[in-house]
Amino acid sequence: GNELQILGQLLVTMAAIKRKADIEHHLPDGVLAEAVPSIAAAAAAAAEAQEVQPSDLAALASFFGLTAHGSVLLVGEGNFSFSRVLVSLGASARLVATCLESQEEHLSLFKDSAMTVGFLRSSGVRVEFGVDATAMTETLPQDARGPFDRIIFQFPQHPERRKIHKHRDLLHLFFSSAEQLLELHGEVIVSLCKGQGGTASESTTRNKSDTWQIQKLAAAAGFIMRSVQPCPVELLARLGYASTGFRVKGLAGSSVDIYQDRSFNYEGSLTHIFCRDSIGAIAVHPLEASNDISFWTLDSFSDEEFKRFVQETVGHDMDPQVTLLDDYVSPDDGKSARTYRIATCTRTRAMTTAKWR
């Protein structure tokens, strides 16, 4: 009974602070943003998580790789509710939480911005605004560029959400940027909505052209996908996570700038975990690539010698499949030419069709 009374008083305090923040539009640095809001936010988190067991918190910390004294970079954080949840797990990892918006933009977009940021900073989290996930080395402060043990992008989404190539470009540039800030044995963690990733782990199958092709895009930056798991969104939500960024209509023209602080459907979402292929890990799903090649041959040409040459060229950790597609003889001069398809399927190399070519 006494505990509930105290909690109620704290929640009342939080409501009063929220009203003050709404009126003033922001809280002054070093005053309320660093003091009372942290208590109120902690009380709110406790109320939301009252049925969560300590084992759940430990499992969630392990899921997102929050190792003791590790360093974690969070990008594209939106309302920072995901960062707040990670703080509530009690892990001793060092967190750097970032978002694309400037501080002024964030205050105008998210009604609890000042309180949430104040809570994070008072909890030891470094918060940075104006950080572009596709150009992190250029937009992160010099002293906040890692290297990091984990880089997490929770439900990335390009503003022009109906243009699938925009989402692919976003992931492609993100992986390239993350590679520059990651520890040698670090991991990149990306959660996507159902069907977006396009991997073999999806519960429903889409045409490749209708997916973001995350495994292929990560491979272009030298990453293999070591694990795919259902994203624990229900547990995150019970701890206070609130996804945002839903838009009712397609974004075109002036509507691109319209923001709606509404949750999107994350049922069936997956969390993809990547690492460098150079550390000897094995991918959860193989990467496939193929290329057709044609060339003129001499009379001494040997099919078996050619296949042996291909194997030696690509390395013994690969298993190239060499298939003869055409054996051509010119009717004019009798010269011979051959066309082969050389394909590979690998779990140890970050292979793309472009690299294979």
MIZA-92022 format. One line per 4 residues: their letters; for each residue x, y, z of C-alpha. Coordinates in pm, 1 decimal. Last residue first. Example, Ala and Ser with C-alpha at 12.3 -4.5 7.8 and 13.67 -1.06 7.14 Angstrom:
BEGIN
sa> 1367.0 -106.0 714.0; 1230.0 -450.0 780.0
***
This chain:
BEGIN
rwka> 3173.4 -1090.2 -6090.5; 3152.2 -1249.0 -5747.6; 3188.1 -910.2 -5580.9; 2895.6 -769.5 -5780.1
ttma> 2686.0 -1080.6 -5718.4; 2743.5 -1041.5 -5345.1; 2954.9 -1246.2 -5107.0; 3011.5 -1174.2 -4741.2
rtrt> 3202.6 -1499.5 -4699.2; 3153.1 -1780.1 -4447.4; 2807.4 -1919.1 -4524.4; 2864.1 -1963.3 -4897.1
ctai> 2673.9 -2066.0 -5208.9; 2854.1 -2006.4 -5534.8; 2774.8 -1995.9 -5904.2; 2984.0 -1997.6 -6220.6
rytr> 2774.1 -2018.8 -6535.5; 2988.9 -2108.8 -6833.0; 2991.3 -2007.2 -7196.3; 3240.1 -2168.3 -7433.5
askg> 3405.3 -2065.6 -7759.0; 3568.2 -2263.8 -8035.2; 3728.3 -2138.3 -8355.7; 3631.5 -2321.5 -8674.6
ddps> 3707.5 -2025.0 -8901.7; 3374.5 -1934.2 -9055.4; 3133.3 -2184.4 -8899.6; 3242.1 -2066.6 -8549.9
vydd> 3215.3 -2347.4 -8294.0; 3010.5 -2281.6 -7978.8; 2983.7 -2486.6 -7659.8; 2707.6 -2334.4 -7446.9
lltv> 2584.5 -2341.9 -7086.0; 2864.0 -2536.4 -6917.1; 2805.2 -2532.3 -6540.1; 3068.6 -2452.8 -6278.3
qpdm> 2949.9 -2471.3 -5916.8; 3187.2 -2295.2 -5681.1; 3221.5 -2427.6 -5326.4; 3409.0 -2166.4 -5126.2
dhgv> 3640.7 -2221.1 -4830.4; 3896.8 -2364.6 -5074.1; 3964.5 -2031.3 -5237.6; 3803.7 -1838.8 -5525.9
teqv> 4099.4 -1874.4 -5762.4; 4192.4 -2232.2 -5674.2; 3835.9 -2349.5 -5736.4; 3813.0 -2160.9 -6068.5
frkf> 4144.4 -2311.6 -6187.0; 4022.5 -2661.3 -6097.0; 3706.4 -2602.1 -6301.4; 3919.4 -2485.3 -6595.3
eeds> 4146.3 -2787.1 -6566.9; 3844.1 -3017.9 -6576.7; 3703.3 -2851.0 -6889.4; 4036.6 -2879.9 -7067.0
fsdl> 4149.3 -2639.7 -7340.3; 4428.2 -2775.3 -7562.1; 4245.1 -2684.9 -7882.7; 4237.3 -2325.0 -7765.7
twfs> 3926.5 -2156.6 -7622.1; 3734.2 -1837.3 -7686.6; 3555.7 -1690.4 -7386.3; 3211.4 -1654.0 -7227.0
idns> 3124.3 -1585.7 -6859.3; 2798.3 -1607.4 -6670.7; 2786.7 -1496.9 -6307.7; 2632.7 -1637.1 -5992.0
aelp> 2578.8 -1543.2 -5629.6; 2426.1 -1706.4 -5322.6; 2466.7 -1614.5 -4958.3; 2395.5 -1889.2 -4711.3
hvai> 2158.7 -1848.1 -4414.9; 2260.0 -1847.0 -4047.6; 2602.8 -1722.3 -4148.4; 2912.3 -1885.2 -3999.4
agis> 3166.7 -1677.4 -3807.6; 3538.3 -1679.2 -3888.4; 3625.4 -1324.6 -3782.4; 3672.5 -1194.1 -4140.5
drcf> 3304.2 -1224.0 -4229.6; 3232.0 -918.9 -4016.9; 2926.7 -946.5 -3793.6; 2550.9 -915.6 -3840.3
ihtl> 2244.6 -964.9 -3619.7; 1893.5 -942.3 -3767.9; 1594.3 -877.0 -3541.9; 1262.4 -987.3 -3688.5
sgey> 910.5 -844.3 -3689.4; 612.8 -1082.2 -3688.4; 380.6 -823.0 -3534.7; 546.1 -480.7 -3561.6
nfsr> 247.2 -280.8 -3682.7; 329.4 89.1 -3666.9; 291.4 326.3 -3371.4; 186.0 686.8 -3417.8
dqyi> 372.7 1014.0 -3371.5; 277.8 1140.0 -3717.8; 522.5 1347.0 -3917.5; 437.5 1546.2 -4229.4
dvss> 753.6 1651.7 -4413.0; 705.6 1414.3 -4703.8; 350.1 1549.7 -4741.1; 483.1 1847.6 -4939.0
galg> 561.1 1632.3 -5240.0; 482.6 1268.0 -5187.0; 454.4 1047.7 -4882.2; 214.3 759.3 -4910.9
kvrf> -75.6 783.6 -4672.4; -139.3 683.9 -4312.6; 210.8 744.5 -4184.3; 360.3 547.5 -3899.0
gtsa> 683.5 692.6 -3758.7; 674.7 575.8 -3401.1; 746.0 264.4 -3196.0; 673.5 291.6 -2824.5
yglr> 901.3 111.4 -2579.6; 787.5 143.0 -2217.8; 897.6 -179.9 -2048.9; 579.9 -359.7 -2149.1
alle> 646.5 -244.1 -2506.0; 995.2 -397.9 -2503.1; 846.6 -725.3 -2379.9; 594.2 -724.3 -2661.5
vpcp> 856.9 -619.3 -2916.0; 1091.1 -909.9 -2851.9; 1211.1 -915.2 -3216.1; 1186.4 -1268.2 -3350.8
qvsr> 1541.6 -1391.3 -3409.7; 1790.9 -1386.4 -3695.1; 2156.8 -1474.4 -3637.0; 2503.4 -1469.2 -3797.1
mifg> 2415.3 -1249.6 -4093.3; 2741.0 -1186.4 -4277.2; 2900.0 -844.1 -4305.9; 3159.3 -709.4 -4552.8
aaaa> 2986.5 -384.7 -4652.0; 2827.5 -537.6 -4964.6; 2728.7 -832.5 -4746.9; 2501.6 -604.9 -4542.4
lkqi> 2309.1 -506.7 -4855.1; 2268.0 -870.2 -4962.8; 2139.4 -979.1 -4622.0; 1901.7 -682.0 -4600.8
qwtd> 1720.6 -749.1 -4926.1; 1465.7 -468.1 -4865.3; 1183.8 -682.8 -4998.2; 936.9 -660.0 -5288.9
sknr> 1192.8 -738.0 -5561.3; 1284.2 -1053.9 -5373.8; 927.2 -1176.8 -5418.0; 768.8 -1226.4 -5078.2
ttse> 761.8 -1533.2 -4855.8; 584.5 -1541.0 -4522.4; 730.3 -1646.2 -4186.9; 1057.4 -1472.9 -4274.3
satg> 1373.0 -1658.6 -4174.0; 1476.6 -1723.3 -4535.6; 1555.6 -1354.2 -4568.0; 1350.9 -1077.8 -4733.6
gqgk> 1418.4 -817.0 -4468.6; 1085.0 -638.4 -4506.3; 855.4 -937.3 -4459.9; 749.4 -859.8 -4104.5
clsv> 892.4 -534.7 -3975.8; 1266.0 -485.7 -3939.1; 1513.3 -493.5 -3650.0; 1881.8 -423.4 -3720.8
iveg> 2177.9 -522.9 -3504.2; 2538.4 -464.6 -3611.1; 2787.7 -672.6 -3416.2; 3143.2 -623.3 -3292.0
hlel> 3438.6 -859.2 -3332.1; 3664.4 -603.7 -3499.1; 3499.4 -311.8 -3318.2; 3254.2 -114.0 -3529.0
lqea> 3274.7 250.9 -3632.3; 3383.9 221.4 -3997.5; 3158.2 -77.6 -4065.4; 2861.8 124.7 -3939.4
ssff> 2895.5 372.1 -4227.8; 2887.3 104.8 -4496.5; 2601.4 -70.6 -4316.7; 2403.1 254.0 -4296.4
lhll> 2468.0 341.8 -4660.9; 2323.4 11.2 -4780.8; 2038.0 23.4 -4529.6; 1922.4 369.1 -4642.9
drhk> 1969.8 282.0 -5011.2; 1752.3 -23.7 -4960.7; 1482.3 185.1 -4792.8; 1493.6 434.2 -5080.4
hikr> 1472.3 150.0 -5333.6; 1143.4 48.2 -5172.0; 971.7 376.5 -5249.9; 647.0 364.8 -5051.2
reph> 818.2 478.0 -4729.0; 941.3 812.4 -4852.4; 1061.2 906.9 -4503.0; 1307.7 613.1 -4506.3
qpfq> 1249.9 361.9 -4231.2; 1477.7 192.7 -3980.8; 1310.1 -36.9 -3726.0; 1568.0 -35.1 -3445.3
fiir> 1917.8 46.2 -3570.1; 2171.4 -91.1 -3322.4; 2550.9 -63.0 -3334.2; 2721.2 -298.2 -3090.9
dfpg> 3079.6 -330.4 -2966.2; 3154.9 28.0 -3064.8; 3468.6 197.5 -3195.8; 3364.7 452.6 -3110.6
radq> 3283.0 773.5 -3291.4; 3175.3 982.0 -2995.2; 3486.3 1196.4 -2942.8; 3474.0 1342.1 -3293.7
plte> 3106.6 1433.0 -3265.7; 2883.0 1215.4 -3484.6; 2773.9 1365.3 -3817.9; 3059.1 1284.3 -4058.3
tmat> 3156.4 945.2 -3918.2; 2787.5 858.2 -3892.9; 2696.4 918.4 -4255.5; 2403.6 687.3 -4334.3
advg> 2273.4 688.9 -3976.4; 2269.6 1071.0 -3984.4; 2324.8 1221.8 -3640.0; 2151.1 1555.3 -3584.3
fevr> 2108.6 1508.5 -3209.0; 2340.7 1335.8 -2962.5; 2254.2 1178.1 -2627.7; 2525.1 1027.0 -2405.1
vgss> 2364.9 796.4 -2153.2; 2477.5 826.9 -1791.0; 2137.5 791.6 -1625.2; 2102.8 1170.6 -1583.1
rlfg> 2149.7 1193.5 -1959.6; 1877.1 941.1 -2030.3; 1630.0 1099.4 -1788.2; 1686.5 1447.4 -1931.4
vtma> 1641.8 1313.7 -2283.9; 1311.7 1154.2 -2184.5; 1183.8 1461.7 -2001.9; 1277.1 1702.5 -2280.4
sdkf> 1133.7 1486.3 -2558.3; 802.2 1400.9 -2395.3; 589.2 1585.4 -2655.4; 789.0 1452.0 -2947.9
lslh> 797.5 1646.7 -3275.2; 860.2 2001.5 -3150.2; 1127.5 1904.6 -2901.6; 1291.9 1681.1 -3160.6
eeqs> 1306.7 1962.6 -3413.1; 1478.2 2190.2 -3162.0; 1727.9 1920.3 -3067.0; 1808.0 1854.3 -3432.2
elct> 1648.1 1547.7 -3583.8; 1846.3 1244.8 -3700.7; 1855.3 1068.3 -3364.9; 2130.6 941.0 -3138.0
avlr> 2181.1 735.9 -2821.8; 2535.7 659.1 -2701.7; 2526.3 387.6 -2437.9; 2809.3 250.5 -2220.5
asag> 2718.0 -100.8 -2108.7; 2666.7 -155.7 -1735.9; 2334.9 -334.3 -1778.3; 2048.1 -221.8 -1553.5
lsvl> 1774.3 -323.9 -1795.2; 1602.9 13.1 -1739.6; 1871.7 185.9 -1947.8; 1783.9 -37.6 -2243.5
vrsf> 1419.2 66.0 -2206.9; 1508.3 436.0 -2214.2; 1711.7 387.9 -2530.3; 1410.1 222.5 -2694.0
sfng> 1189.3 514.4 -2582.4; 1427.1 761.1 -2749.0; 1138.0 924.9 -2943.6; 1306.9 875.1 -3281.4
egvl> 1614.0 663.4 -3216.1; 1762.5 659.2 -3564.5; 2091.4 531.3 -3424.5; 2187.1 354.0 -3102.4
lvsg> 2560.0 305.2 -3039.9; 2663.7 50.8 -2776.8; 2991.1 21.3 -2584.9; 3064.1 -273.8 -2358.6
hatl> 3139.8 -239.4 -1987.1; 2938.9 -554.4 -1912.5; 2775.5 -682.5 -2229.7; 2458.6 -532.7 -2370.7
gffs> 2433.7 -759.8 -2675.0; 2074.5 -682.8 -2770.3; 1951.2 -1032.2 -2681.5; 2170.7 -1042.4 -2370.0
alaa> 2003.8 -732.2 -2226.5; 1663.6 -879.9 -2312.9; 1746.7 -1208.5 -2139.0; 1864.8 -1024.5 -1827.3
ldsp> 1547.0 -815.9 -1819.4; 1327.3 -1122.3 -1861.9; 1516.1 -1302.3 -1582.9; 1443.2 -1007.2 -1355.3
qveq> 1068.6 -1068.1 -1414.4; 838.7 -820.8 -1586.4; 496.4 -784.2 -1425.0; 553.7 -433.2 -1286.3
aeaa> 717.8 -313.4 -1608.7; 481.9 -29.1 -1694.3; 470.1 93.7 -1335.4; 848.2 72.0 -1298.9
aaaa> 897.0 263.3 -1624.0; 664.8 536.7 -1499.0; 855.6 558.4 -1170.9; 1189.5 579.1 -1355.4
aais> 1048.3 852.8 -1576.5; 937.4 1047.4 -1269.9; 1274.1 1014.0 -1099.7; 1462.7 1115.1 -1415.0
pvae> 1217.6 1399.4 -1468.5; 1303.8 1539.7 -1121.5; 1672.5 1604.5 -1193.6; 1857.7 1642.2 -1522.2
alvg> 1586.5 1793.0 -1742.4; 1454.1 1988.8 -1444.5; 1772.7 2196.2 -1414.5; 2091.8 2119.8 -1609.8
dplh> 1956.7 2217.5 -1948.4; 1640.7 2426.6 -1941.5; 1323.1 2231.3 -2022.6; 1149.6 2268.3 -2354.9
heid> 820.4 2375.1 -2507.9; 751.1 2599.3 -2205.7; 385.5 2500.2 -2191.1; 431.4 2136.5 -2287.8
akrk> 728.6 2106.0 -2052.2; 521.6 2243.4 -1762.5; 243.1 1998.8 -1839.0; 495.8 1713.5 -1846.6
iaam> 641.6 1826.1 -1514.9; 296.4 1815.2 -1356.6; 231.1 1469.9 -1500.9; 564.9 1345.0 -1366.7
tvll> 483.2 1476.5 -1020.5; 151.2 1293.0 -1030.6; 342.1 979.4 -1131.0; 574.0 1024.5 -834.7
qgli> 281.1 1063.5 -596.8; 122.1 748.0 -733.7; 444.4 553.8 -689.6; 465.6 667.6 -328.7
qlen> 105.7 563.7 -264.0; 161.2 228.7 -438.0; 466.0 159.1 -222.7; 273.4 248.7 93.7
g> 0.0 0.0 0.0
***
